[in-house]
Amino acid sequence: MNYLKLLENLKQDLKLNLNKYQTVKFFRKNIVSYWIWFEVLEQYYNNNNNNNIESIIQIIPNELGSRPTLFKVIDTAVAKKYFIKELDKEDKRKFNLIPSQQTIKEFEEWSEIFKGL
């Protein structure tokens, strides 16, 4: 891996794309937001049906944030329509998180800077 190229791309991304991708900007605010973003996207790309909020929260290390903090990030992302919160078809007590089309599109465009490194 070319580490100088990676650093150059990351700095360029921070400078140029700060306002280009609203979802990326939102989730890059802090480590908790980052982690939730990655978990939801990973579940999506793995076609994993175990994407309920509770299972996602259990994956995130406790030292990163309290349950109220995690729920605040999730609720804000849902309110901004970056995540879709839907009732689980099999267990009506659970809610699943799905990235919105905007989140998927912006993540895929943004992640292009990492290809070829």
C-alpha positions in Angstrom: 0.0 0.0 0.0 1.2 3.5 -0.8 0.8 5.3 2.5 1.7 8.7 1.2 -1.0 8.3 -1.5 -3.5 7.3 1.1 -2.7 10.3 3.3 -2.8 12.6 0.3 -6.2 11.2 -0.7 -7.6 11.5 2.9 -6.4 15.1 3.2 -7.8 15.9 -0.3 -11.1 14.3 0.8 -11.3 16.4 3.9 -10.6 19.6 2.0 -12.8 19.1 -1.0 -15.7 16.8 0.0 -16.6 18.3 3.4 -19.9 19.5 2.0 -20.2 17.3 -1.1 -21.5 14.2 0.7 -23.9 15.2 3.5 -24.2 11.6 4.9 -20.5 11.1 5.0 -20.1 14.5 6.7 -22.7 13.5 9.3 -21.3 10.1 10.1 -17.7 11.4 10.3 -18.5 13.6 13.2 -17.2 11.2 15.9 -16.1 7.6 16.4 -19.6 6.5 17.6 -21.2 7.8 14.4 -18.5 6.3 12.3 -18.9 2.9 13.9 -22.7 2.9 13.6 -22.4 3.9 9.9 -19.9 1.1 9.2 -22.1 -1.5 11.0 -25.2 -0.5 9.1 -23.4 -0.5 5.8 -21.7 -3.8 6.5 -25.0 -5.4 7.3 -26.4 -4.0 4.1 -23.6 -5.2 1.8 -23.6 -8.6 3.5 -27.3 -9.0 2.8 -27.6 -9.7 6.5 -31.0 -9.9 8.0 -29.7 -9.4 11.5 -29.6 -5.6 11.1 -31.9 -4.8 14.1 -30.9 -1.8 16.2 -30.2 -3.9 19.3 -27.8 -6.3 17.5 -26.0 -3.3 15.9 -25.6 -1.6 19.3 -24.3 -4.8 20.9 -21.4 -4.9 18.4 -20.2 -1.4 19.3 -17.7 -1.4 22.2 -19.2 0.0 25.4 -16.3 2.4 25.9 -17.2 4.3 22.8 -20.5 5.6 24.0 -23.5 4.9 26.2 -26.8 3.4 24.9 -28.4 6.9 25.0 -25.6 8.3 22.9 -25.9 5.4 20.4 -29.7 5.9 20.2 -29.2 9.6 19.7 -27.0 9.1 16.7 -29.4 6.5 15.2 -32.5 8.7 15.9 -30.8 11.7 14.3 -29.7 9.7 11.3 -33.3 8.4 10.9 -34.7 11.9 11.2 -32.3 13.2 8.5 -33.4 10.2 6.4 -29.8 8.8 6.2 -31.1 5.5 7.7 -34.5 3.9 7.3 -36.0 2.3 10.5 -38.4 -0.4 9.7 -40.3 -2.9 11.8 -38.8 -6.4 11.7 -41.1 -8.8 9.7 -40.5 -11.7 12.0 -40.2 -10.1 15.4 -42.5 -7.1 15.7 -40.6 -6.0 18.9 -37.5 -5.2 16.9 -36.6 -2.5 14.4 -34.1 -2.8 11.5 -31.8 -0.2 10.3 -31.2 0.1 6.5 -29.1 2.8 4.9 -31.1 5.1 2.6 -30.3 5.3 -1.1 -28.6 8.7 -0.4 -26.4 7.1 2.2 -25.5 4.2 -0.1 -24.9 6.4 -3.1 -22.7 8.9 -1.2 -20.7 6.1 0.5 -20.0 4.4 -2.8 -18.9 7.7 -4.5 -16.8 8.8 -1.5 -15.1 5.4 -1.1 -13.8 5.7 -4.7 -10.7 7.6 -3.3 -9.6 4.3 -1.6 -9.6 2.2 -4.8 -6.2 1.4 -6.2 -4.3 2.2 -3.1 
